Amino acid sequence: MLYRSRRIHYVNAAWESLTNYPAADAIGRACVRSGRVEPLFRTLAPPAEAKDGAITRTRRPGPGAKGGPPWWDLTFVPLIASDGVAGYLGTIDIVQPVAPIVPRKTPAAVGEIRERQASRYSLDLFGGETAELRRFQSQVRLAARSTEPVWIVGESGSGRETLARVIHHHSPVREKAFVACECRGVQPYLLDGLLFGIAGIATAGQVGTLFLKHPATLPRDAQQRILDWLRIAPHPPRLICASTESAAAGARSGALLEEFQAEQSTIELQLPPLRNRWDDLGSILARMGFLLADDSPVVLAAHYWPGNLRELHEILSDAVQHAGTNPIAAEHLPRYLKERARLVVAMPPVERTMPLDELLEAVERRAIESALRKTNGNQTEAAARLGIFRTRLGRRIEALKIPT
């Protein structure tokens, strides 16, 4: 049991047996994640969710663990008082160790498949003729030669995961697997099972690169757990993260742990959007497998491409259905693209004109029909409503051919 100040108030005999730490020496010790704290008391620190009053369960390596079993499942139950959290009641469950996986020799057929897969992710995928693209390609080569954590900043659809795979397949860990995880919208327990479950990434030892997309959307305790694992694992996978904003911006907003930002964004790559790579359009289309007619690039260049490469691929895939085996021409592209390129003039709205006499007759007919409906067809009462003589109303009904 912990005080509100996160100092130990009470431990039972089972705790003493598990930790081999005398209760008398433990009472009053602070359980926090930072500072000069012994590993045992760092492990017992309550996560941020518990501090906010939520019952929280988290898995952490036991003190002195070397990247694998024994793991501890810790449950923190906040004790709520009138003025907030008064303390925490904690329990520890030992996770049973998993039998180690014996590595097997990779069959030749699997090795060939792996080589073909790697050949798809050439460093030239993100090259170009402009100074900006040449500089970016040099940064990618530098990132590929190291095993330092990488943070990729780029717009949606710009190829962040493709870039991560390029770095992996040219890095020292390319012989191991590449695993990609979308953190946004995924339940934390699913990611927890993938990383720390039976035969998960933490225990398998077969993953060379772990790619996390939008890690700032994970709960802060999950971020801390990933950090703890990467710190103590003897051979952790290389971590590559991707987001639409920098790690520093995520830390400033409070979504990303400052420790995560400091340790896992050693190399930051700013992935240029498609509109900044337009001079490289020919090679991009060749890699996608599309052939354009001479009039298509003008149409495509007029668009801003907020969806980047993904949007381009979707539009050209649809255009292929119209072009068949012929090159994709401007006529096969969506009309809105051609309007922006001013190859097609948008049709202005048609303004209908009506002579005054027709307009007056239409208004008169509508007024007479309304009066007749309200008087159930009684022309005398309708004439009185309209303020005209009965004989005049009869003439107008006949002239306008209004059914009675």
N, C-alpha and C positions, 0 to 999 in steps of 0.2 A: 504494500500500500504506500502511496506517495502523498505528500502534502501538496497544497496548491503551488508551492514553490518548486515542486518536482524533486524534493528531497525525500529520502526513504523514511517512512514512519514505522513500518512493521514488515517483517518477513517471517515465513513459517519454516518448519524443519525441512520440508521437501525442497525449499529454495536453497537452504544451506547445503543439503546433500547434492543438489544439482550443480551448484556453482563452486562448492568447496570454499566458500567465503563466510567467515564467522558473522553471525547476525549482529553481534555487539559492534563490530567494526563497520558494518554496512549502514547502521542507523545514522541518519543525518547526511548521508552522501548524496550529492546532486546527480540526477540522471538527465543529462543534456547531450546534444549532438555535437557541440563545438567546444573548443577550449581544451585545456590539458585535463582530459578525463580518461580514466581507465576504460579499456574496451568493454568490460562488463557493464559499466554504468552508462556508457554511450549506447549500448544495445538496448538498455531498458528505458530509454528516453521516450516519452509519449509523443506521438505524431501531432501535426498541426490540427487534424480533424478532431482528435480527442480534446485538444485545448479549446475547441469551439463547442464542446459539449456532445459530440457524437461518439457512440460506441464504435471502436475501431479495432480491426484485426489486421495484423501485418506480419510478414515473414522476414526474418533477418538471420544472417549467419551468427551462430553462437560465437562467443568471444574466443579468438584464437583459431577459428575455422579458416581453412585455406581454400576458399572458393567453392566448397562443396559441403556435404554433411559434416557435422550435424547442423541442421537449420532449426531455428526456433520460431514457432508461431506464437506471437504475443497478442493478447487481447487486453485492451484498455477500456475500462468502464468508468466514465467520469462520474464523480459524486457531486450532484448539483445542490447548491445552497441558494438562498435568496439573492445573494450578491454575485452569483456566477459559479464557476467550477471551484469546489472546495478541496478536491483531491482526486486521486485515481486509484482504482482497484485493478491490479494487473494479474494475469495468469500466463503461464508458459506451458506450451505443448511442444514436445520434441518431435521433429519430423524424422521418420525412420529413414535411414540411408538407403540409397538406391544402388544396386549392384553396378559397378563400372562397366561401360560398354567397351568391348575389346575391338580396336580398329581392325578392319579387314583390308586386304590389298584391293585396290581399285581395278576392276576388270578392264581389259583393253577397250572393249566397246564403249564402256562408260567414259573412259578417258577421251575417246574420239568425240563423243557427244559434248563433253565439257569443252574441248578445244573449239568445236564449231560454235558453241554458245559464246565463248570468249571472243571469237573473231567478229561477232556482230557488234561488239562494243569497242570500236577503235577510238583512239584518242582524236582522230580526225573528225569525229562526229560533232565536236564543238570547236572546230577550227574555222578559219575564214581569212579573208584578205585584208580586212580593216585592222588598224593598230589595236583597237579594243579587243577584237576577237583573238588576235595573235597573243596579246598579253594574257587573256583569259586562258588560252590553251597552255601557256607556260605555267600558270598557276595550277592547272589540272595535273600537268606532268609532275610538278613538285609534290602535290598532294598524293599522287599515286605512288611515289617512291618511298613515302613514309608510312607509318602506322599510327600517326597522330589522329585524334578525333577531328572530324570535319563537320562544319555547319554550312549547309547550302541554302542561300536565300534566292528565291525566284517566284515568279507569278505562277498561277495555276495553269497547268498544261504546257509549261516551258521545258519540261524534260528533267525534272529534279531526280527522279528515280533512275532514269537512264544515265544521268551523270554519275550517280552513286555507283551504278554497276560498272561504268567505265573505270572509275577509280579502283574498284575492287579487282577487276580482271587484269589490272596492270600493277597490282600491289604485291608485297611479299606474302600476303595471305590468300592469293588467288586460287590455291589448290583446295581451299576449304569452301564451304557453302556460303551463299549470300542469302540472308533472310530479311524480308521487308515487312514492316508492321505499320499499319495506319492507326495512329493513336486517337485521332479525332472521331468521336461517335462510337468507339469500341468500349465495351464494359471493362473496367480495370481487371476484373477477375479472369477474363479471357486472356489478356496480355500476361497476367501473372502466371497462368497455367502454361503459356507458351515459353515463358522465360524460366520459371522455377518449378514447374510441375515435373512429374515422373518423366525421365528421359528428355527434359526440356533443354533449352539452349545452355543454361547454367551448368548442367551436368554432362551433356553430351560431348562437348569439346570438339565438335565437328564444324562449327560455324566460324568463318573467317571475318565476315562483316555483318553487323546488325544495323539495319537501316530503319530509323524511326522517323515517320512523317508527322509533323506537328506534335512534338513531345510536350510542349507547354500546355496542351489540353489534358494531360494526365494529372490525377491528384498529386499534390505535393509529396504525400507519403510514398506514392509509387515512384516518383522521381528520385526521392531519397534512397529508396530501396535499390533502384538500378545503380545509383552512384556507389552505394556501399558494396554491391556485388562487383562492380568494375574495379574498385579499389583493392579488394582482397583476393580476387580470383588470380591464380597463378598464370593462366594463359587466357585472358578474356578476349572476346572478339573485338575487332575494331568497330567503333561506333561512328556512324554517319547520320546526322540529323538534317531534316529539311523543313523549311517553313516559308511563309510569305514575308516574315519579318526577321530581323537579326536576333541573335540570342540576347544581345544587350537590351534590345527593345522589349523582349519578353520578360527579362529580369526587372526592368524598370516598371512594367505594368503589374508585376507581382505574380504573373501566371507561371513564370519559370523560376525555379530556385536559383539564387545567386551562385551557389556552389556548382550547380549544373552548368550554368553559363560559363563560369570561370574555368571549369575542368574539361568541358566537352565541346568547346568552340575554339580550339587551338588554331585551326585553319578555317577561315570563313571565305566562301566563294560566292560572288554575286553573279548569278546566272543571267545573262542578257536575254531580254524577251525577243520574240520573233521579229518584231519591227526593227530591232537593232541589228539583225542578222540578214537583212534582205539582200545584201550583195552576195550572200552565199546561197540564194534560193535554188540555183541550179543543182548544186550538190545535195541540198536538203531533199529536193524532189526525187533525185536519182536514188537516194537511200530509201525513200518511201516507196519507190517503184512507180511513180507517175510520170507521164510524158505530156508536156504542154505544147499547144500550138503557139504561134508567134504573138497572137493578140491576147493571150491569157495573163501574162505577168503584169500588164498595165492594169488590168481589172483587180488582180490580187493585191497589188501594191497600194491601192487606194483605201484599203481597209485597215483599221487599227489593230485587229487581231487580239482582242482581250483574252481569248482562250488559247492563244499561241499555237504551238505545234499540234495540240490535240484538235483544236478547232479547224486548222488547215487540213488535217488528215480526214476529218469527218466531211468537210465540204467537197474535197477532191474525190473521196470515195463515192459520194452521191453523184458527182458529175460523171464518173466513169460509167454509171448505169445508163446515162444518156449518150455518152460518146462511143460506147462499145469498144471496138479495137482501134479507133482513131484517136489521135492526140486530143487532149481536153482543150476545147476552144472556148472563146468568150461566151458563145451562145449556150454552152452547157453549164455555165456558172449561174448561181442564184441572181435574180433580177436586182435585189437590193445592192449587190456588189457592183453590178453594171451601172446602176444609178449613181453610186458614189464615184465611179470612174467617169461619169458623165457620158457614157456611151449610149445610154438610154435616157430619154427625157421623161421624168416623172409626169404622168398625166395630171393636169390641174383639175380641180373639181369643176363640173359642168354647172354653169349658172343658167337656170331656166328663166326666160323672160316671158311676160304675159302682157298683152295690150291692156290699156286701162279699162276698155269696155268689157273685156272678158273677166277682168279682175272684179269689176263692180257687179257683174251678173253672178259670179261665183259667190260673192258675199251676200247678195240679195237672195239667191236660192237657198243658201244655208240658213239665213234668218227666217224665211218663210217656212221651210221644212221644220225648223225647231218650234215655231209657233203652232203649226198644225199638230205636231206630236203632243205638245202640252195641252192642247184643247181637244184631243181625240178626233181631229179632222173637222171640227166645227169652224167653218170659214168666218162666220160673223164674230165669234169670240177671238179668232186669230187676228182678224183685221183690227179689232179693238186693242189687242196687245201690241200690234205693230203701229198703231196710231194713224191708220189710213181707212178710207171708205171700203165697204164690202165689195162694191163693183170694181174698184181699182185692184183689189187683191185678186179677184177672179181673173182680170185681164193679165195680171202678171203671172199667175199660175198657168194660164194657157200659153203665154208667150215663152215661159221658161220650161214648158212641158213637164211640170211637176205632177206626179201621179197623185190622185186624191182618192 
